[in-house]
Amino acid sequence: MIKNIIKVSALLGTSYFLYKIIKKDIIINKLNKYIGIPYVWGGETPTYGFDCSGFTQYVYKKYFNKNIPRTSNQQYNESKNVLIPTKGDLIFFGNPNCEDSTHVGIYIGNGKMIHAGSSNGIIIAKYEKNNYWEPRFRAIKRPNF
């Protein structure tokens, strides 16, 4: 499918940027199969369960073929700020009284993220206009590769 998208992009004169957006959409759609996997502190696999940064690390390795650090704060510190977020970017949260990042998810567009929450495991959640997430929001960033 991806090869066909590249061929169509070349024929239509569209950019590589369009290809990357389409590829990210395909990846984000694949993440739905992880919904419902339980939260496990220190978890890094779909078989055992995930914590928030274990999930993001797993997704980046499996679908983007990129290694990112293990903890949410390390991922935050080793990622770059973005002006315009795109699907697949990392979204960070923390205690309102502290600068550290204590939670991370994957931005999926439209004010939503997919993440490993301690109450429900892997879920899609709206973070914009949300009484819990909005005051804890830190940034949407992209890992440095």
VOFIMI-206443 format. One record per residue: x, y, z of N, C-alpha, C in turn; residue in one letter. Coordinates in pm, 1 decimal, m for minus. Example, Ala and Ser with C-alpha at 12.3 -4.5 7.8 and 13.67 -1.06 7.14 Angstrom:
2
<atom n_u="1319.0" n_v="m569.0" n_w="780.0" ca_u="1230.0" ca_v="m450.0" ca_w="780.0" c_u="1320.0" c_v="m330.0" c_w="780.0" type="A"/>
<atom n_u="1285.0" n_v="m225.0" n_w="708.0" ca_u="1367.0" ca_v="m106.0" ca_w="714.0" c_u="1290.0" c_v="3.0" c_w="787.0" type="S"/>
***
This chain:
145
<atom n_u="81.8" n_v="m119.3" n_w="0.0" ca_u="0.0" ca_v="0.0" ca_w="0.0" c_u="86.6" c_v="126.3" c_w="0.0" type="M"/>
<atom n_u="190.8" n_v="129.2" n_w="85.0" ca_u="278.0" ca_v="245.9" ca_w="93.0" c_u="346.3" c_v="270.6" c_w="m41.5" type="I"/>
<atom n_u="390.2" n_v="163.1" n_w="m108.4" ca_u="456.8" ca_v="179.8" ca_w="m238.6" c_u="361.3" c_v="243.0" c_w="m339.5" type="K"/>
<atom n_u="234.5" n_v="204.9" n_w="m335.1" ca_u="135.6" ca_v="264.2" ca_w="m425.0" c_u="115.3" c_v="412.1" c_w="m394.8" type="N"/>
<atom n_u="118.5" n_v="447.7" n_w="m267.3" ca_u="104.5" ca_v="589.1" ca_w="m229.0" c_u="220.7" c_v="669.9" c_w="m284.3" type="I"/>
<atom n_u="341.8" n_v="613.5" n_w="m276.8" ca_u="459.2" ca_v="683.7" ca_w="m329.5" c_u="444.2" c_v="704.0" c_w="m480.2" type="I"/>
<atom n_u="400.9" n_v="599.7" n_w="m552.2" ca_u="383.2" ca_v="611.1" ca_w="m696.7" c_u="279.7" c_v="718.0" c_w="m731.8" type="K"/>
<atom n_u="167.3" n_v="716.6" n_w="m660.0" ca_u="62.7" ca_v="816.8" ca_w="m684.3" c_u="114.6" c_v="955.7" c_w="m652.8" type="V"/>
<atom n_u="189.1" n_v="969.5" n_w="m542.1" ca_u="245.2" ca_v="1099.2" ca_w="m505.2" c_u="338.4" c_v="1150.8" c_w="m614.5" type="S"/>
<atom n_u="421.2" n_v="1062.0" n_w="m669.1" ca_u="513.9" ca_v="1103.1" ca_w="m775.1" c_u="437.9" c_v="1145.1" c_w="m900.5" type="A"/>
<atom n_u="334.4" n_v="1070.0" n_w="m934.6" ca_u="256.1" ca_v="1103.0" ca_w="m1054.0" c_u="182.5" c_v="1236.3" c_w="m1039.6" type="L"/>
<atom n_u="132.1" n_v="1261.4" n_w="m921.4" ca_u="55.7" ca_v="1383.8" ca_w="m899.7" c_u="143.2" c_v="1502.9" c_w="m864.6" type="L"/>
<atom n_u="271.4" n_v="1478.2" n_w="m842.1" ca_u="361.3" ca_v="1586.7" ca_w="m806.2" c_u="347.8" c_v="1629.8" c_w="m661.4" type="G"/>
<atom n_u="284.9" n_v="1547.4" n_w="m577.8" ca_u="273.5" ca_v="1582.5" ca_w="m437.3" c_u="403.8" c_v="1551.8" c_w="m365.9" type="T"/>
<atom n_u="420.0" n_v="1605.3" n_w="m248.5" ca_u="548.1" ca_v="1598.2" ca_w="m179.3" c_u="563.5" c_v="1474.2" c_w="m92.8" type="S"/>
<atom n_u="685.2" n_v="1453.4" n_w="m54.0" ca_u="718.7" ca_v="1347.5" ca_w="40.8" c_u="647.4" c_v="1372.9" c_w="173.8" type="Y"/>
<atom n_u="623.8" n_v="1498.9" n_w="204.9" ca_u="552.2" ca_v="1536.4" ca_w="327.0" c_u="414.2" c_v="1471.1" c_w="330.0" type="F"/>
<atom n_u="344.5" n_v="1470.8" n_w="218.7" ca_u="212.9" ca_v="1407.1" ca_w="210.8" c_u="224.8" c_v="1258.1" c_w="239.7" type="L"/>
<atom n_u="326.1" n_v="1194.9" n_w="183.0" ca_u="349.2" ca_v="1052.5" ca_w="208.4" c_u="367.1" c_v="1027.2" c_w="357.4" type="Y"/>
<atom n_u="446.4" n_v="1111.0" n_w="424.9" ca_u="470.7" ca_v="1092.1" ca_w="567.3" c_u="342.8" c_v="1108.8" c_w="648.7" type="K"/>
<atom n_u="257.0" n_v="1201.8" n_w="610.5" ca_u="129.5" ca_v="1221.7" ca_w="680.0" c_u="41.2" c_v="1098.3" c_w="663.4" type="I"/>
<atom n_u="33.6" n_v="1046.6" n_w="542.5" ca_u="m48.1" ca_v="927.9" ca_w="516.2" c_u="6.3" c_v="808.5" c_w="594.9" type="I"/>
<atom n_u="139.1" n_v="793.6" n_w="596.8" ca_u="199.9" ca_v="682.7" ca_w="670.2" c_u="166.4" c_v="693.7" c_w="818.9" type="K"/>
<atom n_u="172.6" n_v="814.6" n_w="875.7" ca_u="138.6" ca_v="832.2" ca_w="1016.8" c_u="m8.0" c_v="797.7" c_w="1042.3" type="K"/>
<atom n_u="m96.8" n_v="833.9" n_w="950.4" ca_u="m238.5" ca_v="797.3" ca_w="965.9" c_u="m255.0" c_v="645.9" c_w="971.2" type="D"/>
<atom n_u="m183.7" n_v="575.3" n_w="886.2" ca_u="m191.1" ca_v="429.5" ca_w="883.3" c_u="m141.8" c_v="373.0" c_w="1016.5" type="I"/>
<atom n_u="m31.8" n_v="427.0" n_w="1067.3" ca_u="22.8" ca_v="380.2" ca_w="1194.9" c_u="m74.5" c_v="407.8" c_w="1309.3" type="I"/>
<atom n_u="m128.7" n_v="528.5" n_w="1315.1" ca_u="m223.3" ca_v="563.2" ca_w="1422.1" c_u="m342.7" c_v="468.5" c_w="1420.1" type="I"/>
<atom n_u="m392.7" n_v="435.5" n_w="1302.1" ca_u="m504.9" ca_v="340.7" ca_w="1293.0" c_u="m467.7" c_v="203.3" c_w="1348.0" type="N"/>
<atom n_u="m342.2" n_v="162.4" n_w="1328.9" ca_u="m297.6" ca_v="32.9" ca_w="1380.0" c_u="m292.7" c_v="30.8" c_w="1533.0" type="K"/>
<atom n_u="m279.1" n_v="146.7" n_w="1595.2" ca_u="m267.8" ca_v="151.7" ca_w="1740.7" c_u="m398.5" c_v="116.1" c_w="1810.7" type="L"/>
<atom n_u="m509.0" n_v="121.6" n_w="1738.7" ca_u="m637.8" ca_v="85.4" ca_w="1798.9" c_u="m638.7" c_v="m56.7" c_w="1853.9" type="N"/>
<atom n_u="m556.7" n_v="m144.5" n_w="1797.6" ca_u="m556.1" ca_v="m283.6" ca_w="1845.2" c_u="m500.3" c_v="m297.0" c_w="1986.4" type="K"/>
<atom n_u="m433.7" n_v="m192.8" n_w="2036.7" ca_u="m378.4" ca_v="m197.4" ca_w="2171.9" c_u="m476.7" c_v="m147.8" c_w="2278.0" type="Y"/>
<atom n_u="m588.1" n_v="m89.6" n_w="2234.6" ca_u="m686.3" ca_v="m38.1" ca_w="2330.2" c_u="m734.4" c_v="m152.1" c_w="2420.0" type="I"/>
<atom n_u="m733.4" n_v="m125.1" n_w="2549.9" ca_u="m776.7" ca_v="m224.2" ca_w="2647.3" c_u="m664.4" c_v="m304.2" c_w="2711.1" type="G"/>
<atom n_u="m543.3" n_v="m295.4" n_w="2654.4" ca_u="m430.3" ca_v="m363.4" ca_w="2718.6" c_u="m408.0" c_v="m295.5" c_w="2853.7" type="I"/>
<atom n_u="m390.6" n_v="m373.0" n_w="2960.5" ca_u="m384.2" ca_v="m313.2" ca_w="3094.1" c_u="m259.2" c_v="m228.8" c_w="3118.3" type="P"/>
<atom n_u="m275.4" n_v="m136.6" n_w="3212.4" ca_u="m162.8" ca_v="m58.2" ca_w="3261.8" c_u="m86.0" c_v="m144.1" c_w="3361.0" type="Y"/>
<atom n_u="46.1" n_v="m150.7" n_w="3341.5" ca_u="134.6" ca_v="m219.2" ca_w="3434.2" c_u="256.2" c_v="m130.1" c_w="3452.6" type="V"/>
<atom n_u="281.6" n_v="m88.1" n_w="3575.5" ca_u="397.7" ca_v="m3.2" ca_w="3601.1" c_u="523.4" c_v="m77.2" c_w="3557.5" type="W"/>
<atom n_u="603.0" n_v="m13.1" n_w="3473.7" ca_u="723.3" ca_v="m75.7" ca_w="3418.8" c_u="696.8" c_v="m163.7" c_w="3297.5" type="G"/>
<atom n_u="569.5" n_v="m172.8" n_w="3254.1" ca_u="534.0" ca_v="m260.1" ca_w="3142.6" c_u="580.2" c_v="m204.5" c_w="3008.7" type="G"/>
<atom n_u="626.5" n_v="m295.9" n_w="2923.1" ca_u="682.4" ca_v="m256.1" ca_w="2793.4" c_u="633.9" c_v="m340.5" c_w="2676.4" type="E"/>
<atom n_u="539.2" n_v="m432.1" n_w="2700.3" ca_u="496.0" ca_v="m521.3" ca_w="2593.0" c_u="343.7" c_v="m538.0" c_w="2594.2" type="T"/>
<atom n_u="285.7" n_v="m568.0" n_w="2476.9" ca_u="141.4" ca_v="m592.1" ca_w="2473.6" c_u="100.6" c_v="m718.1" c_w="2549.6" type="P"/>
<atom n_u="189.8" n_v="m813.8" n_w="2562.8" ca_u="158.7" ca_v="m937.0" ca_w="2634.5" c_u="149.3" c_v="m912.4" c_w="2784.7" type="T"/>
<atom n_u="242.1" n_v="m835.6" n_w="2837.2" ca_u="249.8" ca_v="m810.8" ca_w="2980.9" c_u="167.7" c_v="m689.2" c_w="3022.2" type="Y"/>
<atom n_u="164.3" n_v="m587.8" n_w="2938.6" ca_u="98.7" ca_v="m461.3" ca_w="2968.5" c_u="197.9" c_v="m347.4" c_w="2953.1" type="G"/>
<atom n_u="147.0" n_v="m225.2" n_w="2960.0" ca_u="230.2" ca_v="m106.8" ca_w="2938.1" c_u="212.4" c_v="m5.6" c_w="3049.7" type="F"/>
<atom n_u="319.1" n_v="69.1" n_w="3078.4" ca_u="301.6" ca_v="196.8" ca_w="3144.2" c_u="309.9" c_v="300.8" c_w="3033.1" type="D"/>
<atom n_u="292.8" n_v="427.4" n_w="3065.9" ca_u="280.5" ca_v="528.3" ca_w="2959.2" c_u="403.5" c_v="535.6" c_w="2869.7" type="C"/>
<atom n_u="521.9" n_v="544.8" n_w="2929.4" ca_u="642.6" ca_v="558.9" ca_w="2848.0" c_u="684.7" c_v="426.9" c_w="2784.5" type="S"/>
<atom n_u="648.5" n_v="315.5" n_w="2846.7" ca_u="673.2" ca_v="186.0" ca_w="2783.7" c_u="593.1" c_v="172.2" c_w="2655.3" type="G"/>
<atom n_u="469.6" n_v="223.9" n_w="2656.6" ca_u="385.0" ca_v="220.0" ca_w="2536.9" c_u="443.1" c_v="307.1" c_w="2426.3" type="F"/>
<atom n_u="481.3" n_v="430.7" n_w="2458.9" ca_u="535.1" ca_v="518.9" ca_w="2354.4" c_u="666.7" c_v="464.3" c_w="2300.2" type="T"/>
<atom n_u="750.2" n_v="410.9" n_w="2387.4" ca_u="876.7" ca_v="353.8" ca_w="2342.3" c_u="851.2" c_v="234.6" c_w="2249.5" type="Q"/>
<atom n_u="757.6" n_v="149.6" n_w="2285.2" ca_u="722.7" ca_v="33.0" ca_w="2204.6" c_u="671.1" c_v="75.8" c_w="2066.4" type="Y"/>
<atom n_u="580.4" n_v="172.0" n_w="2064.1" ca_u="522.4" ca_v="217.8" ca_w="1937.6" c_u="629.9" c_v="277.5" c_w="1847.6" type="V"/>
<atom n_u="715.8" n_v="360.7" n_w="1902.8" ca_u="820.2" ca_v="422.2" ca_w="1819.7" c_u="915.9" c_v="318.3" c_w="1763.4" type="Y"/>
<atom n_u="949.6" n_v="217.2" n_w="1840.6" ca_u="1039.2" ca_v="112.3" ca_w="1790.8" c_u="968.9" c_v="26.0" c_w="1686.1" type="K"/>
<atom n_u="846.6" n_v="m17.9" n_w="1714.0" ca_u="776.7" ca_v="m110.1" ca_w="1625.2" c_u="730.9" c_v="m44.3" c_w="1495.1" type="K"/>
<atom n_u="677.0" n_v="77.8" n_w="1504.1" ca_u="613.9" ca_v="138.1" ca_w="1386.7" c_u="696.8" c_v="246.6" c_w="1319.3" type="Y"/>
<atom n_u="784.5" n_v="311.8" n_w="1392.0" ca_u="868.4" ca_v="416.0" ca_w="1333.1" c_u="1013.9" c_v="371.2" c_w="1321.0" type="F"/>
<atom n_u="1044.0" n_v="250.5" n_w="1374.9" ca_u="1179.4" ca_v="196.2" ca_w="1374.9" c_u="1279.7" c_v="293.9" c_w="1437.5" type="N"/>
<atom n_u="1237.2" n_v="357.5" n_w="1547.2" ca_u="1319.7" ca_v="456.4" ca_w="1617.1" c_u="1327.3" c_v="420.5" c_w="1764.9" type="K"/>
<atom n_u="1445.6" n_v="436.3" n_w="1820.6" ca_u="1464.4" ca_v="414.4" ca_w="1964.0" c_u="1448.6" c_v="546.9" c_w="2036.8" type="N"/>
<atom n_u="1362.7" n_v="548.1" n_w="2137.6" ca_u="1348.6" ca_v="666.2" ca_w="2222.0" c_u="1373.1" c_v="621.4" c_w="2366.4" type="I"/>
<atom n_u="1406.7" n_v="716.2" n_w="2454.7" ca_u="1435.8" ca_v="679.2" ca_w="2593.4" c_u="1317.9" c_v="612.6" c_w="2663.0" type="P"/>
<atom n_u="1343.0" n_v="557.2" n_w="2780.8" ca_u="1242.7" ca_v="477.0" ca_w="2850.7" c_u="1141.6" c_v="557.2" c_w="2931.4" type="R"/>
<atom n_u="1182.1" n_v="661.8" n_w="3001.8" ca_u="1087.7" ca_v="731.2" ca_w="3089.7" c_u="1027.6" c_v="853.8" c_w="3022.1" type="T"/>
<atom n_u="911.6" n_v="895.8" n_w="3071.4" ca_u="845.3" ca_v="1012.6" ca_w="3011.9" c_u="931.8" c_v="1137.2" c_w="3025.2" type="S"/>
<atom n_u="999.4" n_v="1154.6" n_w="3136.9" ca_u="1083.5" ca_v="1273.4" ca_w="3153.5" c_u="1203.5" c_v="1269.8" c_w="3058.9" type="N"/>
<atom n_u="1263.4" n_v="1152.3" n_w="3039.8" ca_u="1373.3" ca_v="1139.6" ca_w="2943.2" c_u="1323.1" c_v="1166.6" c_w="2801.5" type="Q"/>
<atom n_u="1205.7" n_v="1113.5" n_w="2768.5" ca_u="1149.3" ca_v="1138.0" ca_w="2635.7" c_u="1122.8" c_v="1287.5" c_w="2616.0" type="Q"/>
<atom n_u="1073.7" n_v="1352.5" n_w="2719.6" ca_u="1047.5" ca_v="1497.2" ca_w="2714.1" c_u="1178.0" c_v="1574.3" c_w="2690.1" type="Y"/>
<atom n_u="1279.2" n_v="1541.5" n_w="2768.5" ca_u="1406.2" ca_v="1614.5" ca_w="2759.1" c_u="1480.2" c_v="1589.6" c_w="2628.4" type="N"/>
<atom n_u="1457.3" n_v="1476.0" n_w="2565.8" ca_u="1529.0" ca_v="1443.2" ca_w="2442.7" c_u="1443.3" c_v="1460.0" c_w="2317.3" type="E"/>
<atom n_u="1335.0" n_v="1535.9" n_w="2328.9" ca_u="1249.5" ca_v="1565.6" ca_w="2213.6" c_u="1251.0" c_v="1715.4" c_w="2188.1" type="S"/>
<atom n_u="1214.8" n_v="1752.1" n_w="2065.8" ca_u="1215.0" ca_v="1894.5" ca_w="2029.6" c_u="1072.4" c_v="1947.9" c_w="2022.8" type="K"/>
<atom n_u="1059.2" n_v="2075.4" n_w="2057.5" ca_u="929.0" ca_v="2140.9" ca_w="2048.5" c_u="885.9" c_v="2150.1" c_w="1902.9" type="N"/>
<atom n_u="756.5" n_v="2145.6" n_w="1880.0" ca_u="703.2" ca_v="2161.2" ca_w="1744.7" c_u="602.1" c_v="2275.0" c_w="1743.6" type="V"/>
<atom n_u="601.9" n_v="2349.8" n_w="1635.0" ca_u="504.9" ca_v="2458.1" ca_w="1620.8" c_u="368.5" c_v="2405.3" c_w="1582.4" type="L"/>
<atom n_u="368.8" n_v="2308.9" n_w="1491.2" ca_u="243.7" ca_v="2249.6" ca_w="1444.4" c_u="252.3" c_v="2099.5" c_w="1468.7" type="I"/>
<atom n_u="176.8" n_v="2049.4" n_w="1567.2" ca_u="183.5" ca_v="1905.6" ca_w="1595.0" c_u="122.7" c_v="1823.4" c_w="1482.4" type="P"/>
<atom n_u="178.7" n_v="1705.7" n_w="1463.4" ca_u="123.1" ca_v="1610.0" ca_w="1368.2" c_u="99.1" c_v="1477.8" c_w="1440.4" type="T"/>
<atom n_u="13.6" n_v="1397.7" n_w="1383.8" ca_u="m15.1" ca_v="1267.5" ca_w="1442.6" c_u="115.0" c_v="1191.2" c_w="1462.3" type="K"/>
<atom n_u="124.4" n_v="1127.7" n_w="1577.2" ca_u="245.3" ca_v="1052.9" ca_w="1609.1" c_u="341.6" c_v="1127.7" c_w="1699.2" type="G"/>
<atom n_u="324.1" n_v="1259.1" n_w="1715.0" ca_u="408.3" ca_v="1334.5" ca_w="1807.8" c_u="376.6" c_v="1290.4" c_w="1950.4" type="D"/>
<atom n_u="468.4" n_v="1317.0" n_w="2039.7" ca_u="449.1" ca_v="1282.2" ca_w="2180.0" c_u="385.9" c_v="1399.0" c_w="2253.6" type="L"/>
<atom n_u="292.7" n_v="1369.7" n_w="2342.6" ca_u="226.5" ca_v="1472.4" ca_w="2421.8" c_u="257.8" c_v="1445.9" c_w="2569.1" type="I"/>
<atom n_u="302.8" n_v="1551.0" n_w="2637.9" ca_u="354.6" ca_v="1536.3" ca_w="2773.5" c_u="270.1" c_v="1610.9" c_w="2875.8" type="F"/>
<atom n_u="264.8" n_v="1551.1" n_w="2994.3" ca_u="189.9" ca_v="1606.4" ca_w="3106.5" c_u="272.9" c_v="1592.7" c_w="3233.2" type="F"/>
<atom n_u="236.8" n_v="1672.3" n_w="3333.6" ca_u="305.6" ca_v="1664.4" ca_w="3462.2" c_u="224.2" c_v="1729.6" c_w="3571.3" type="G"/>
<atom n_u="273.3" n_v="1718.9" n_w="3691.7" ca_u="209.8" ca_v="1783.2" ca_w="3806.3" c_u="212.0" c_v="1934.7" c_w="3784.7" type="N"/>
<atom n_u="100.2" n_v="2003.6" n_w="3806.3" ca_u="97.2" ca_v="2148.8" ca_w="3784.4" c_u="199.9" c_v="2226.6" c_w="3866.8" type="P"/>
<atom n_u="248.1" n_v="2170.1" n_w="3976.8" ca_u="343.9" ca_v="2239.1" ca_w="4062.6" c_u="488.5" c_v="2197.9" c_w="4036.8" type="N"/>
<atom n_u="512.9" n_v="2127.1" n_w="3928.6" ca_u="646.1" ca_v="2074.0" ca_w="3900.3" c_u="672.6" c_v="2084.7" c_w="3750.2" type="C"/>
<atom n_u="797.8" n_v="2101.7" n_w="3712.2" ca_u="831.0" ca_v="2115.2" ca_w="3570.3" c_u="855.0" c_v="1982.1" c_w="3499.9" type="E"/>
<atom n_u="875.6" n_v="1875.2" n_w="3574.0" ca_u="904.4" ca_v="1745.5" ca_w="3513.0" c_u="782.1" c_v="1689.6" c_w="3440.6" type="D"/>
<atom n_u="809.5" n_v="1607.3" n_w="3341.4" ca_u="702.5" ca_v="1533.0" ca_w="3274.5" c_u="684.3" c_v="1400.9" c_w="3348.5" type="S"/>
<atom n_u="560.5" n_v="1372.9" n_w="3383.9" ca_u="532.0" ca_v="1247.8" ca_w="3454.3" c_u="440.7" c_v="1154.9" c_w="3374.3" type="T"/>
<atom n_u="394.8" n_v="1202.5" n_w="3258.6" ca_u="306.6" ca_v="1119.4" ca_w="3176.4" c_u="326.6" c_v="1156.6" c_w="3030.3" type="H"/>
<atom n_u="315.8" n_v="1056.1" n_w="2942.9" ca_u="331.9" ca_v="1078.4" ca_w="2799.3" c_u="230.9" c_v="994.0" c_w="2723.4" type="V"/>
<atom n_u="183.4" n_v="1048.1" n_w="2614.3" ca_u="94.9" ca_v="976.3" ca_w="2523.7" c_u="134.3" c_v="1008.4" c_w="2380.8" type="G"/>
<atom n_u="57.5" n_v="958.6" n_w="2286.8" ca_u="83.2" ca_v="983.4" ca_w="2144.9" c_u="m31.8" c_v="1066.3" c_w="2090.3" type="I"/>
<atom n_u="3.1" n_v="1181.7" n_w="2034.2" ca_u="m95.4" ca_v="1272.9" ca_w="1976.1" c_u="m156.6" c_v="1207.0" c_w="1852.6" type="Y"/>
<atom n_u="m291.3" n_v="1204.3" n_w="1846.5" ca_u="m357.3" ca_v="1143.0" ca_w="1731.0" c_u="m446.2" c_v="1242.5" c_w="1656.2" type="I"/>
<atom n_u="m437.2" n_v="1369.7" n_w="1692.8" ca_u="m514.0" ca_v="1473.5" ca_w="1624.5" c_u="m644.7" c_v="1505.1" c_w="1694.5" type="G"/>
<atom n_u="m701.7" n_v="1618.7" n_w="1657.4" ca_u="m832.7" ca_v="1661.8" ca_w="1708.1" c_u="m841.6" c_v="1667.9" c_w="1860.3" type="N"/>
<atom n_u="m733.1" n_v="1710.6" n_w="1925.5" ca_u="m734.7" ca_v="1722.8" ca_w="2070.5" c_u="m735.1" c_v="1590.6" c_w="2144.3" type="G"/>
<atom n_u="m690.7" n_v="1483.1" n_w="2078.0" ca_u="m694.0" ca_v="1350.1" ca_w="2139.5" c_u="m555.5" c_v="1286.9" c_w="2141.4" type="K"/>
<atom n_u="m543.2" n_v="1189.5" n_w="2229.7" ca_u="m419.7" ca_v="1112.1" ca_w="2241.0" c_u="m456.5" c_v="966.6" c_w="2269.8" type="M"/>
<atom n_u="m362.0" n_v="878.4" n_w="2239.7" ca_u="m372.0" ca_v="740.2" ca_w="2284.2" c_u="m260.6" c_v="722.8" c_w="2386.0" type="I"/>
<atom n_u="m294.2" n_v="662.6" n_w="2499.2" ca_u="m196.2" ca_v="652.2" ca_w="2606.8" c_u="m230.7" c_v="537.2" c_w="2699.4" type="H"/>
<atom n_u="m134.2" n_v="504.5" n_w="2783.7" ca_u="m155.1" ca_v="402.8" ca_w="2887.1" c_u="m187.6" c_v="475.2" c_w="3016.7" type="A"/>
<atom n_u="m313.6" n_v="475.1" n_w="3051.2" ca_u="m358.1" ca_v="537.8" ca_w="3175.1" c_u="m363.5" c_v="436.1" c_w="3287.9" type="G"/>
<atom n_u="m329.9" n_v="480.2" n_w="3407.6" ca_u="m323.6" ca_v="386.6" ca_w="3520.4" c_u="m459.7" c_v="326.5" c_w="3556.0" type="S"/>
<atom n_u="m568.4" n_v="394.4" n_w="3522.1" ca_u="m701.9" ca_v="341.9" ca_w="3555.5" c_u="m757.1" c_v="243.9" c_w="3452.6" type="S"/>
<atom n_u="m735.3" n_v="274.1" n_w="3323.7" ca_u="m801.4" ca_v="195.8" ca_w="3217.9" c_u="m707.7" c_v="130.6" c_w="3118.1" type="N"/>
<atom n_u="m578.2" n_v="140.5" n_w="3137.4" ca_u="m485.0" ca_v="85.4" ca_w="3039.4" c_u="m481.4" c_v="171.2" c_w="2913.5" type="G"/>
<atom n_u="m460.2" n_v="107.9" n_w="2799.3" ca_u="m450.1" ca_v="182.2" ca_w="2673.8" c_u="m589.2" c_v="230.5" c_w="2634.2" type="I"/>
<atom n_u="m601.0" n_v="362.1" n_w="2620.8" ca_u="m727.8" ca_v="424.4" ca_w="2580.5" c_u="m699.3" c_v="545.0" c_w="2492.4" type="I"/>
<atom n_u="m803.3" n_v="589.3" n_w="2424.2" ca_u="m799.5" ca_v="718.2" ca_w="2354.1" c_u="m871.4" c_v="817.0" c_w="2444.3" type="I"/>
<atom n_u="m807.5" n_v="929.8" n_w="2467.6" ca_u="m865.0" ca_v="1030.0" ca_w="2557.4" c_u="m855.7" c_v="1168.4" c_w="2494.5" type="A"/>
<atom n_u="m952.9" n_v="1249.8" n_w="2523.0" ca_u="m950.7" ca_v="1389.9" ca_w="2482.4" c_u="m876.5" c_v="1466.3" c_w="2590.5" type="K"/>
<atom n_u="m773.4" n_v="1541.0" n_w="2552.0" ca_u="m698.0" ca_v="1616.9" ca_w="2651.2" c_u="m733.9" c_v="1765.0" c_w="2649.7" type="Y"/>
<atom n_u="m783.8" n_v="1814.4" n_w="2537.3" ca_u="m824.5" ca_v="1954.9" ca_w="2531.6" c_u="m957.5" c_v="1971.3" c_w="2603.9" type="E"/>
<atom n_u="m970.1" n_v="2082.7" n_w="2676.3" ca_u="m1093.0" ca_v="2112.7" ca_w="2751.5" c_u="m1128.7" c_v="1998.6" c_w="2845.3" type="K"/>
<atom n_u="m1027.2" n_v="1938.2" n_w="2902.9" ca_u="m1045.1" ca_v="1828.2" ca_w="2996.9" c_u="m994.7" c_v="1875.9" c_w="3132.3" type="N"/>
<atom n_u="m1078.5" n_v="1867.9" n_w="3234.3" ca_u="m1043.4" ca_v="1920.8" ca_w="3366.3" c_u="m922.7" c_v="1852.7" c_w="3428.8" type="N"/>
<atom n_u="m896.6" n_v="1729.8" n_w="3392.1" ca_u="m780.2" ca_v="1660.3" ca_w="3446.6" c_u="m654.1" c_v="1690.9" c_w="3365.6" type="Y"/>
<atom n_u="m660.5" n_v="1672.8" n_w="3233.5" ca_u="m539.9" ca_v="1682.3" ca_w="3151.1" c_u="m495.7" c_v="1825.3" c_w="3123.7" type="W"/>
<atom n_u="m587.2" n_v="1915.8" n_w="3101.0" ca_u="m548.8" ca_v="2051.1" ca_w="3059.2" c_u="m454.4" c_v="2121.3" c_w="3158.1" type="E"/>
<atom n_u="m480.9" n_v="2118.2" n_w="3289.6" ca_u="m386.9" ca_v="2185.6" ca_w="3380.2" c_u="m251.1" c_v="2116.1" c_w="3390.6" type="P"/>
<atom n_u="m242.0" n_v="1993.3" n_w="3347.3" ca_u="m117.8" ca_v="1916.1" ca_w="3355.1" c_u="m37.3" c_v="1918.2" c_w="3224.7" type="R"/>
<atom n_u="m95.2" n_v="1974.8" n_w="3120.0" ca_u="m30.6" ca_v="1976.3" ca_w="2988.0" c_u="105.3" c_v="2046.8" c_w="2993.9" type="F"/>
<atom n_u="206.8" n_v="1984.3" n_w="2934.3" ca_u="340.8" ca_v="2042.8" ca_w="2923.9" c_u="371.4" c_v="2087.7" c_w="2781.4" type="R"/>
<atom n_u="363.4" n_v="1992.4" n_w="2687.3" ca_u="402.7" ca_v="2023.5" ca_w="2549.4" c_u="370.4" c_v="1906.8" c_w="2457.7" type="A"/>
<atom n_u="364.8" n_v="1937.1" n_w="2329.4" ca_u="366.9" ca_v="1833.3" ca_w="2226.4" c_u="502.7" c_v="1846.4" c_w="2160.4" type="I"/>
<atom n_u="575.4" n_v="1735.6" n_w="2156.7" ca_u="713.2" ca_v="1738.3" ca_w="2107.1" c_u="735.8" c_v="1620.4" c_w="2011.6" type="K"/>
<atom n_u="846.5" n_v="1629.7" n_w="1940.6" ca_u="885.3" ca_v="1523.9" ca_w="1846.7" c_u="1023.5" c_v="1474.3" c_w="1885.0" type="R"/>
<atom n_u="1040.9" n_v="1341.5" n_w="1894.7" ca_u="1173.6" ca_v="1289.8" ca_w="1929.8" c_u="1281.0" c_v="1334.5" c_w="1830.1" type="P"/>
<atom n_u="1399.2" n_v="1357.7" n_w="1880.7" ca_u="1515.3" ca_v="1391.6" ca_w="1795.7" c_u="1569.6" c_v="1263.5" c_w="1734.0" type="N"/>
<atom n_u="1579.3" n_v="1260.9" n_w="1603.2" ca_u="1635.8" ca_v="1143.0" ca_w="1536.9" c_u="1759.4" c_v="1182.1" c_w="1460.7" type="F"/>
***
